[in-house]
Amino acid sequence: MGRFIERFAGDLTDAGMQRMAARVFAALLVSDSASLTSAELAERLRISPAAVSGAVRYLSQVDMVGREREPGSRRDRYRLHNELWYTTFTRRDQLLTRWENTLRDGVRALGPDTPAGRRAAETAEFFEFVQDELHGMMERWRALMAERRAAEGS
């Protein structure tokens, strides 16, 4: 399990996630409950409580984990959010919309017939295309999950 955590964390780090946050995320992902305490994370990853705290702070800010209190305890547990990837890609969609709008403003400022304006317009069109594809993909994912849940409930 440790080898998988480090490998997946490396993949996430290569994609731009902070290294310690990637390790904590991977550890939560592979835990059966998708939930661990700070002490459990520190022990499994052989890192300091301060490193766990910083990683959890980052993961909380990007809405990948939540904090909950253990019943009858003062210890916090960190839990992966349900539909984590759906939420993450939905947020990415919002970012693409912002970039597309900024690029279209840039086209107007640069002039649509200039080389820079044409490049900005093509980039805006690319983001629009990606968003359209992303919307369709997310709808298909929701349908697939609904079918799976219905089959499991039968």
C-alpha positions as CSV (number, residue, x, y, z in Angstrom):
1,M,0.0,0.0,0.0
2,G,2.9,2.4,0.8
3,R,4.3,2.0,-2.6
4,F,1.0,2.8,-4.2
5,I,0.5,5.9,-2.0
6,E,4.0,7.2,-3.0
7,R,3.4,6.4,-6.7
8,F,0.0,8.0,-6.9
9,A,1.2,11.0,-4.8
10,G,4.1,11.4,-7.3
11,D,1.6,11.4,-10.2
12,L,-0.5,14.1,-8.4
13,T,2.6,16.1,-7.7
14,D,3.6,16.0,-11.3
15,A,0.1,17.4,-12.1
16,G,0.7,20.3,-9.8
17,M,-0.5,19.3,-6.4
18,Q,1.7,20.0,-3.4
19,R,3.8,17.0,-2.5
20,M,2.7,16.5,1.1
21,A,-1.0,17.2,0.2
22,A,-0.7,14.6,-2.5
23,R,0.6,12.0,0.0
24,V,-2.1,12.8,2.5
25,F,-4.8,12.6,-0.2
26,A,-3.5,9.2,-1.4
27,A,-3.4,7.9,2.1
28,L,-7.0,8.9,2.6
29,L,-8.0,7.4,-0.7
30,V,-6.6,4.0,0.1
31,S,-8.1,3.8,3.7
32,D,-11.2,1.7,3.8
33,S,-13.2,4.5,5.6
34,A,-11.7,7.3,3.4
35,S,-11.1,8.9,6.8
36,L,-8.1,9.2,9.1
37,T,-7.0,11.2,12.1
38,S,-4.0,13.5,12.0
39,A,-2.1,11.0,14.2
40,E,-3.0,8.1,11.9
41,L,-1.9,10.1,8.8
42,A,1.4,11.0,10.5
43,E,2.1,7.4,11.5
44,R,1.2,5.9,8.1
45,L,3.2,8.5,6.1
46,R,6.0,8.9,8.7
47,I,5.6,12.7,8.7
48,S,5.2,15.3,11.4
49,P,1.9,16.5,12.7
50,A,2.8,20.0,11.3
51,A,3.2,18.4,7.8
52,V,-0.2,16.8,8.1
53,S,-1.7,20.1,9.2
54,G,-0.3,22.0,6.2
55,A,-1.4,19.3,3.8
56,V,-4.9,19.1,5.3
57,R,-5.2,22.9,5.2
58,Y,-4.4,22.9,1.4
59,L,-6.8,19.9,0.7
60,S,-9.5,21.7,2.7
61,Q,-9.0,24.9,0.7
62,V,-9.4,23.1,-2.6
63,D,-12.5,21.2,-1.2
64,M,-10.9,17.7,-1.5
65,V,-11.3,16.8,2.2
66,G,-13.5,17.8,5.1
67,R,-12.9,17.8,8.8
68,E,-15.2,16.0,11.3
69,R,-15.1,15.4,15.0
70,E,-15.0,11.8,16.3
71,P,-18.1,11.2,18.5
72,G,-17.1,11.6,22.1
73,S,-13.6,12.7,21.3
74,R,-11.7,16.0,20.7
75,R,-9.8,14.4,17.8
76,D,-10.6,15.5,14.3
77,R,-10.9,13.1,11.4
78,Y,-10.1,14.1,7.9
79,R,-12.5,12.6,5.3
80,L,-12.5,12.6,1.5
81,H,-15.6,14.3,0.1
82,N,-18.2,12.3,-1.7
83,E,-18.1,12.8,-5.5
84,L,-14.7,14.3,-5.1
85,W,-13.7,14.1,-8.7
86,Y,-17.0,15.3,-10.0
87,T,-16.7,18.4,-7.8
88,T,-13.1,18.9,-8.8
89,F,-13.9,18.8,-12.5
90,T,-16.9,21.1,-12.0
91,R,-14.6,23.6,-10.4
92,R,-12.3,23.2,-13.3
93,D,-15.2,24.0,-15.6
94,Q,-15.7,27.3,-13.8
95,L,-12.0,28.1,-14.2
96,L,-12.2,27.4,-18.0
97,T,-15.2,29.7,-18.2
98,R,-13.3,32.5,-16.6
99,W,-10.3,31.9,-18.9
100,E,-12.5,31.8,-22.0
101,N,-14.2,35.1,-21.0
102,T,-10.8,36.8,-20.3
103,L,-9.5,35.6,-23.7
104,R,-12.5,36.9,-25.5
105,D,-11.9,40.3,-23.9
106,G,-8.3,40.0,-25.0
107,V,-9.4,39.4,-28.6
108,R,-11.4,42.6,-28.5
109,A,-8.5,44.5,-27.0
110,L,-5.9,43.0,-29.4
111,G,-8.1,43.1,-32.5
112,P,-9.6,40.0,-34.1
113,D,-7.5,40.4,-37.2
114,T,-4.1,40.6,-35.5
115,P,-1.9,37.5,-35.1
116,A,-2.2,37.8,-31.3
117,G,-6.0,38.3,-31.5
118,R,-6.4,35.3,-33.7
119,R,-4.2,33.2,-31.3
120,A,-6.3,34.4,-28.3
121,A,-9.5,33.6,-30.3
122,E,-8.3,30.1,-31.1
123,T,-7.4,29.5,-27.4
124,A,-10.9,30.8,-26.3
125,E,-12.5,28.4,-28.8
126,F,-10.4,25.5,-27.5
127,F,-11.6,26.2,-23.9
128,E,-15.2,26.4,-25.2
129,F,-14.7,23.0,-26.9
130,V,-13.2,21.5,-23.8
131,Q,-16.1,22.8,-21.7
132,D,-18.7,21.3,-24.1
133,E,-16.9,18.0,-24.0
134,L,-16.6,18.1,-20.2
135,H,-20.3,18.8,-19.7
136,G,-21.2,15.8,-21.9
137,M,-18.7,13.6,-20.1
138,M,-20.0,14.6,-16.7
139,E,-23.6,13.9,-17.7
140,R,-22.5,10.4,-18.9
141,W,-20.7,9.8,-15.6
142,R,-23.7,10.8,-13.6
143,A,-25.9,8.4,-15.7
144,L,-23.3,5.6,-15.3
145,M,-23.2,6.0,-11.5
146,A,-27.1,6.1,-11.3
147,E,-27.3,2.9,-13.2
148,R,-24.6,1.3,-11.0
149,R,-26.4,2.3,-7.8
150,A,-29.7,1.1,-9.2
151,A,-28.2,-2.3,-10.1
152,E,-26.6,-2.6,-6.6
153,G,-29.9,-1.7,-5.0
154,S,-31.7,-4.4,-6.9
